[in-house]
Amino acid sequence: MNLEIPRKFTPLINQAQQVAREVFRPISRKYDRAEHDYPRELDMFASIMDGMNEGAGDGGAGAGSLARAGDENGSGNRNGTNMKTVLGLTELCWGDVGLALSIPRQGLGNSAIAAVANEEQLARLGNTWAAMAITEPGAGSDSASIRTTATRDGDDYIINGEKIYVTAGERADAVVVWASLDRSQGRAAIKSFVVEKGTPGMSVERLEKKLGIRASDTAAIRFDNCRVPAANLLGDPEISVDKGFAGAMQTFDNTRPVVAGMAIGIARAALDQTYALLEKCGQPLTYRAQTWTQTAAERELQLLEAEWDAARLLTLKAAWMADNGLPNSREASMAKAKAGRVGNQVTLRCVELCGSLGYSEVELLEKWARDSKILDIFEGTQQIQLLIIARRLLGKSSAELK
């Protein structure tokens, strides 16, 4: 067992740190205040990232590269695109979570395409900036309650329904929509469809005003007799009760460790800034003193750091398992649950420890506390992750353990 980050990822981590420090941090407050304004500064960075991925011999990094290793990669030790993406986004979110979520062609929809698309779809849609539309007014964590339908009509599907809380829903070039082919068959009939921007019948109804991640747009989208080519259905078009909607859900086994990495990044930012402020006040954090001789702030920060490191190691394990083709649904949910909770806990506690500086806009601490909350909610809430973990540990199906 080697718990160190592989040395081959050092250049990636250094580059991401530089972007977070030199690009994201200077404009972080600007786009927090200017909600819904598109961060034009990200266009150049996205182009550079595209070029790096095209030239990478090991699949690159980012949402569009997330995919589970095949059986042929199941032996040996592989650190690939899932690990790279987690490490890179951890550093970028040290800079700003909302801006990291706004990078073109790095949406959750890109992860879905990478996870389940066939070769023809990858070639056609691989460079498309894709958002993901799952949540509905009456269906949040319970995916079986999805009411959006997709009805076959010749060579097309006709989609009807409404989706809410779609990250990058207005800016993205396409949206991956979860819809049911036959609502009477429950989860097994849920499939994902790529709906390109400008398709007749698809309309952005509104943009949400949010507590945090304000640099990232969050849209409500309506589909009214929206005709989509059958070739845009991702995965197997057949309804299989045995397999359920495993193809659609496989996306989350890859992306939940990424969201956990984002929480780790923002928590690290809060800890680093709190350390710096304490040192400026003449109370540098040391690890040599015994607990009973430390200040309350020092003790608290060391406990928070221990929680942070536990979340970090769980996240790296889940990403490593995905890279090596190992089933990681339980570990992905463990990482997401732990890191989401820790990210929120650390940022809020750092605000408290820094008093008026933490609560005011003089520092970014209050912003990080607001931004961190979404990382414990989207991609499955804390409660849903614990339910998934319980099912995996007990060997229960979703019908047996609700």
FIVEXLUM-746427 format. One record per residue (C-alpha): residue number from 1; residue in three letters; z, x, y. Coordinates in steps of 0.5 Angstrom, whole numbers, m for minus. Example, Ala and Ser with C-alpha at 12.3 -4.5 7.8 and 13.67 -1.06 7.14 Angstrom:
(1; ALA; (16; 25; m9));
(2; SER; (14; 27; m2));
//
This chain:
(1; MET; (0; 0; 0));
(2; ASN; (m2; 3; 7));
(3; LEU; (0; m1; 13));
(4; GLU; (m3; 3; 18));
(5; ILE; (m10; 1; 21));
(6; PRO; (m16; 4; 18));
(7; ARG; (m18; 10; 23));
(8; LYS; (m25; 7; 23));
(9; PHE; (m23; 2; 27));
(10; THR; (m20; 6; 33));
(11; PRO; (m27; 6; 37));
(12; LEU; (m27; m2; 36));
(13; ILE; (m20; m2; 38));
(14; ASN; (m20; 3; 44));
(15; GLN; (m27; m1; 47));
(16; ALA; (m23; m8; 46));
(17; GLN; (m17; m5; 50));
(18; GLN; (m21; m2; 56));
(19; VAL; (m25; m9; 56));
(20; ALA; (m18; m13; 56));
(21; ARG; (m15; m8; 62));
(22; GLU; (m21; m7; 66));
(23; VAL; (m25; m13; 66));
(24; PHE; (m21; m19; 63));
(25; ARG; (m14; m17; 67));
(26; PRO; (m17; m17; 74));
(27; ILE; (m20; m24; 74));
(28; SER; (m15; m27; 69));
(29; ARG; (m11; m31; 75));
(30; LYS; (m18; m32; 79));
(31; TYR; (m21; m36; 73));
(32; ASP; (m14; m39; 71));
(33; ARG; (m14; m42; 78));
(34; ALA; (m22; m44; 78));
(35; GLU; (m21; m48; 72));
(36; HIS; (m28; m50; 69));
(37; ASP; (m32; m45; 73));
(38; TYR; (m36; m41; 68));
(39; PRO; (m34; m33; 68));
(40; ARG; (m40; m30; 70));
(41; GLU; (m37; m23; 69));
(42; LEU; (m37; m24; 61));
(43; ASP; (m45; m25; 61));
(44; MET; (m46; m17; 61));
(45; PHE; (m40; m16; 56));
(46; ALA; (m43; m21; 51));
(47; SER; (m50; m17; 51));
(48; ILE; (m46; m11; 50));
(49; MET; (m43; m14; 44));
(50; ASP; (m49; m17; 41));
(51; GLY; (m52; m10; 42));
(52; MET; (m46; m7; 38));
(53; ASN; (m46; m12; 33));
(54; GLU; (m54; m11; 31));
(55; GLY; (m53; m4; 31));
(56; ALA; (m47; m4; 26));
(57; GLY; (m48; m2; 19));
(58; ASP; (m42; m6; 16));
(59; GLY; (m44; m13; 19));
(60; GLY; (m41; m12; 26));
(61; ALA; (m35; m16; 29));
(62; GLY; (m34; m23; 32));
(63; ALA; (m34; m30; 30));
(64; GLY; (m41; m30; 28));
(65; SER; (m40; m25; 23));
(66; LEU; (m34; m28; 20));
(67; ALA; (m35; m29; 12));
(68; ARG; (m32; m28; 6));
(69; ALA; (m34; m23; 1));
(70; GLY; (m38; m24; m5));
(71; ASP; (m36; m23; m12));
(72; GLU; (m39; m16; m12));
(73; ASN; (m34; m14; m7));
(74; GLY; (m28; m16; m10));
(75; SER; (m27; m10; m13));
(76; GLY; (m24; m4; m9));
(77; ASN; (m21; m4; m2));
(78; ARG; (m26; m7; 3));
(79; ASN; (m24; m7; 11));
(80; GLY; (m30; m11; 14));
(81; THR; (m32; m16; 19));
(82; ASN; (m25; m20; 18));
(83; MET; (m21; m15; 20));
(84; LYS; (m25; m12; 25));
(85; THR; (m25; m19; 29));
(86; VAL; (m18; m20; 28));
(87; LEU; (m17; m13; 31));
(88; GLY; (m22; m14; 37));
(89; LEU; (m19; m21; 39));
(90; THR; (m12; m18; 39));
(91; GLU; (m14; m13; 44));
(92; LEU; (m18; m18; 48));
(93; CYS; (m12; m23; 48));
(94; TRP; (m8; m18; 51));
(95; GLY; (m12; m18; 57));
(96; ASP; (m13; m26; 57));
(97; VAL; (m14; m31; 52));
(98; GLY; (m18; m36; 56));
(99; LEU; (m23; m31; 57));
(100; ALA; (m23; m29; 50));
(101; LEU; (m25; m36; 48));
(102; SER; (m31; m36; 53));
(103; ILE; (m35; m30; 51));
(104; PRO; (m42; m33; 49));
(105; ARG; (m44; m33; 42));
(106; GLN; (m37; m33; 39));
(107; GLY; (m35; m40; 39));
(108; LEU; (m31; m43; 33));
(109; GLY; (m38; m46; 31));
(110; ASN; (m41; m39; 30));
(111; SER; (m35; m38; 25));
(112; ALA; (m38; m44; 21));
(113; ILE; (m45; m42; 21));
(114; ALA; (m43; m35; 18));
(115; ALA; (m38; m38; 13));
(116; VAL; (m43; m44; 10));
(117; ALA; (m50; m43; 13));
(118; ASN; (m56; m41; 8));
(119; GLU; (m60; m35; 9));
(120; GLU; (m66; m40; 13));
(121; GLN; (m60; m43; 17));
(122; LEU; (m57; m36; 19));
(123; ALA; (m64; m33; 21));
(124; ARG; (m65; m39; 25));
(125; LEU; (m58; m41; 28));
(126; GLY; (m55; m34; 28));
(127; ASN; (m56; m32; 35));
(128; THR; (m54; m39; 38));
(129; TRP; (m47; m40; 42));
(130; ALA; (m44; m46; 38));
(131; ALA; (m38; m50; 39));
(132; MET; (m34; m54; 34));
(133; ALA; (m33; m61; 34));
(134; ILE; (m28; m64; 29));
(135; THR; (m22; m68; 33));
(136; GLU; (m23; m75; 35));
(137; PRO; (m19; m80; 39));
(138; GLY; (m16; m83; 32));
(139; ALA; (m17; m76; 28));
(140; GLY; (m13; m70; 29));
(141; SER; (m10; m66; 24));
(142; ASP; (m12; m71; 18));
(143; SER; (m19; m70; 17));
(144; ALA; (m20; m76; 12));
(145; SER; (m19; m80; 18));
(146; ILE; (m26; m78; 22));
(147; ARG; (m30; m84; 24));
(148; THR; (m36; m80; 26));
(149; THR; (m42; m82; 21));
(150; ALA; (m48; m79; 19));
(151; THR; (m53; m83; 16));
(152; ARG; (m60; m81; 13));
(153; ASP; (m66; m83; 16));
(154; GLY; (m72; m80; 13));
(155; ASP; (m72; m72; 15));
(156; ASP; (m66; m73; 20));
(157; TYR; (m59; m75; 20));
(158; ILE; (m57; m80; 25));
(159; ILE; (m50; m78; 28));
(160; ASN; (m45; m83; 32));
(161; GLY; (m38; m82; 34));
(162; GLU; (m34; m79; 39));
(163; LYS; (m31; m72; 39));
(164; ILE; (m25; m69; 44));
(165; TYR; (m22; m62; 45));
(166; VAL; (m29; m59; 44));
(167; THR; (m28; m51; 46));
(168; ALA; (m34; m49; 50));
(169; GLY; (m37; m56; 49));
(170; GLU; (m40; m56; 55));
(171; ARG; (m42; m49; 56));
(172; ALA; (m45; m47; 48));
(173; ASP; (m52; m48; 46));
(174; ALA; (m50; m52; 40));
(175; VAL; (m44; m56; 37));
(176; VAL; (m42; m56; 30));
(177; VAL; (m40; m63; 29));
(178; TRP; (m36; m66; 23));
(179; ALA; (m39; m73; 21));
(180; SER; (m38; m77; 14));
(181; LEU; (m44; m79; 10));
(182; ASP; (m40; m84; 7));
(183; ARG; (m33; m86; 10));
(184; SER; (m31; m90; 3));
(185; GLN; (m31; m83; m1));
(186; GLY; (m26; m80; 4));
(187; ARG; (m26; m72; 5));
(188; ALA; (m31; m71; 0));
(189; ALA; (m37; m74; 4));
(190; ILE; (m35; m70; 11));
(191; LYS; (m40; m65; 12));
(192; SER; (m42; m61; 18));
(193; PHE; (m48; m61; 23));
(194; VAL; (m51; m57; 28));
(195; VAL; (m53; m61; 34));
(196; GLU; (m57; m57; 39));
(197; LYS; (m55; m58; 47));
(198; GLY; (m60; m63; 50));
(199; THR; (m61; m67; 43));
(200; PRO; (m62; m74; 46));
(201; GLY; (m56; m78; 44));
(202; MET; (m51; m73; 45));
(203; SER; (m47; m73; 52));
(204; VAL; (m41; m69; 55));
(205; GLU; (m37; m75; 57));
(206; ARG; (m31; m70; 61));
(207; LEU; (m28; m64; 62));
(208; GLU; (m20; m64; 60));
(209; LYS; (m15; m61; 65));
(210; LYS; (m10; m57; 61));
(211; LEU; (m4; m53; 61));
(212; GLY; (m7; m46; 59));
(213; ILE; (m13; m43; 57));
(214; ARG; (m16; m46; 64));
(215; ALA; (m22; m41; 64));
(216; SER; (m24; m44; 57));
(217; ASP; (m28; m51; 58));
(218; THR; (m25; m56; 53));
(219; ALA; (m30; m62; 53));
(220; ALA; (m30; m69; 50));
(221; ILE; (m37; m71; 47));
(222; ARG; (m40; m77; 45));
(223; PHE; (m46; m78; 40));
(224; ASP; (m50; m85; 40));
(225; ASN; (m55; m85; 35));
(226; CYS; (m56; m78; 36));
(227; ARG; (m62; m76; 31));
(228; VAL; (m61; m69; 28));
(229; PRO; (m66; m65; 23));
(230; ALA; (m63; m65; 16));
(231; ALA; (m64; m58; 16));
(232; ASN; (m58; m57; 21));
(233; LEU; (m53; m60; 15));
(234; LEU; (m49; m54; 14));
(235; GLY; (m48; m53; 6));
(236; ASP; (m49; m57; 0));
(237; PRO; (m52; m64; 2));
(238; GLU; (m49; m67; m4));
(239; ILE; (m43; m71; m4));
(240; SER; (m38; m68; m9));
(241; VAL; (m31; m71; m10));
(242; ASP; (m29; m65; m15));
(243; LYS; (m31; m60; m9));
(244; GLY; (m28; m64; m3));
(245; PHE; (m30; m61; 3));
(246; ALA; (m29; m54; 1));
(247; GLY; (m35; m52; 5));
(248; ALA; (m33; m54; 11));
(249; MET; (m26; m52; 10));
(250; GLN; (m27; m45; 8));
(251; THR; (m29; m44; 16));
(252; PHE; (m21; m44; 17));
(253; ASP; (m19; m39; 12));
(254; ASN; (m23; m34; 16));
(255; THR; (m21; m36; 23));
(256; ARG; (m14; m38; 22));
(257; PRO; (m12; m30; 22));
(258; VAL; (m17; m29; 28));
(259; VAL; (m12; m35; 32));
(260; ALA; (m6; m31; 29));
(261; GLY; (m9; m25; 32));
(262; MET; (m10; m28; 39));
(263; ALA; (m3; m30; 39));
(264; ILE; (0; m23; 37));
(265; GLY; (m5; m20; 43));
(266; ILE; (m2; m25; 48));
(267; ALA; (6; m24; 45));
(268; ARG; (4; m16; 46));
(269; ALA; (2; m17; 53));
(270; ALA; (9; m20; 55));
(271; LEU; (13; m15; 51));
(272; ASP; (9; m10; 54));
(273; GLN; (10; m13; 61));
(274; THR; (17; m14; 60));
(275; TYR; (19; m7; 58));
(276; ALA; (15; m4; 64));
(277; LEU; (19; m9; 69));
(278; LEU; (26; m7; 66));
(279; GLU; (24; 0; 66));
(280; LYS; (22; m1; 73));
(281; CYS; (29; m4; 74));
(282; GLY; (33; 2; 71));
(283; GLN; (34; m1; 64));
(284; PRO; (28; 3; 60));
(285; LEU; (28; 0; 52));
(286; THR; (31; 5; 47));
(287; TYR; (31; 5; 40));
(288; ARG; (37; 10; 39));
(289; ALA; (43; 6; 41));
(290; GLN; (47; 2; 37));
(291; THR; (46; m5; 38));
(292; TRP; (53; m6; 40));
(293; THR; (52; m1; 46));
(294; GLN; (46; m4; 48));
(295; THR; (45; m10; 54));
(296; ALA; (43; m17; 52));
(297; ALA; (36; m16; 54));
(298; GLU; (35; m10; 50));
(299; ARG; (38; m13; 44));
(300; GLU; (33; m19; 45));
(301; LEU; (27; m15; 46));
(302; GLN; (28; m12; 39));
(303; LEU; (29; m18; 35));
(304; LEU; (23; m21; 39));
(305; GLU; (19; m15; 37));
(306; ALA; (21; m15; 29));
(307; GLU; (19; m22; 29));
(308; TRP; (12; m20; 32));
(309; ASP; (11; m14; 27));
(310; ALA; (12; m19; 22));
(311; ALA; (7; m24; 24));
(312; ARG; (2; m18; 25));
(313; LEU; (3; m16; 18));
(314; LEU; (2; m23; 15));
(315; THR; (m4; m23; 20));
(316; LEU; (m7; m17; 17));
(317; LYS; (m6; m19; 10));
(318; ALA; (m10; m25; 11));
(319; ALA; (m16; m22; 14));
(320; TRP; (m16; m16; 9));
(321; MET; (m16; m22; 3));
(322; ALA; (m22; m25; 6));
(323; ASP; (m26; m18; 7));
(324; ASN; (m24; m17; m1));
(325; GLY; (m26; m24; m3));
(326; LEU; (m19; m26; m5));
(327; PRO; (m17; m33; m4));
(328; ASN; (m13; m33; 2));
(329; SER; (m12; m41; 4));
(330; ARG; (m4; m40; 3));
(331; GLU; (m4; m33; 7));
(332; ALA; (m8; m35; 13));
(333; SER; (m4; m41; 14));
(334; MET; (2; m37; 13));
(335; ALA; (m1; m32; 19));
(336; LYS; (m3; m38; 23));
(337; ALA; (4; m41; 23));
(338; LYS; (8; m35; 24));
(339; ALA; (4; m32; 29));
(340; GLY; (3; m39; 33));
(341; ARG; (11; m40; 33));
(342; VAL; (12; m32; 35));
(343; GLY; (7; m32; 40));
(344; ASN; (10; m38; 44));
(345; GLN; (17; m36; 43));
(346; VAL; (16; m29; 45));
(347; THR; (12; m31; 52));
(348; LEU; (17; m36; 54));
(349; ARG; (23; m31; 52));
(350; CYS; (20; m26; 56));
(351; VAL; (19; m31; 62));
(352; GLU; (27; m32; 62));
(353; LEU; (29; m25; 61));
(354; CYS; (25; m23; 67));
(355; GLY; (28; m29; 72));
(356; SER; (24; m30; 78));
(357; LEU; (19; m25; 77));
(358; GLY; (17; m28; 70));
(359; TYR; (17; m35; 73));
(360; SER; (13; m34; 79));
(361; GLU; (5; m32; 80));
(362; VAL; (7; m25; 82));
(363; GLU; (6; m23; 75));
(364; LEU; (2; m26; 69));
(365; LEU; (8; m28; 65));
(366; GLU; (8; m35; 66));
(367; LYS; (1; m36; 65));
(368; TRP; (1; m32; 58));
(369; ALA; (7; m37; 57));
(370; ARG; (2; m43; 58));
(371; ASP; (m4; m40; 55));
(372; SER; (0; m38; 48));
(373; LYS; (2; m46; 47));
(374; ILE; (m5; m48; 45));
(375; LEU; (m5; m42; 39));
(376; ASP; (1; m46; 36));
(377; ILE; (m4; m52; 36));
(378; PHE; (m11; m51; 35));
(379; GLU; (m14; m50; 28));
(380; GLY; (m8; m54; 25));
(381; THR; (m2; m55; 28));
(382; GLN; (5; m51; 26));
(383; GLN; (7; m57; 22));
(384; ILE; (0; m58; 18));
(385; GLN; (0; m50; 17));
(386; LEU; (7; m51; 13));
(387; LEU; (4; m57; 9));
(388; ILE; (m2; m53; 7));
(389; ILE; (3; m48; 5));
(390; ALA; (8; m52; 1));
(391; ARG; (1; m55; m3));
(392; ARG; (m1; m48; m5));
(393; LEU; (6; m46; m7));
(394; LEU; (7; m53; m11));
(395; GLY; (0; m53; m13));
(396; LYS; (0; m60; m10));
(397; SER; (m7; m64; m8));
(398; SER; (m7; m67; m1));
(399; ALA; (m6; m74; m4));
(400; GLU; (0; m72; m8));
(401; LEU; (3; m68; m2));
(402; LYS; (2; m71; 5));
//
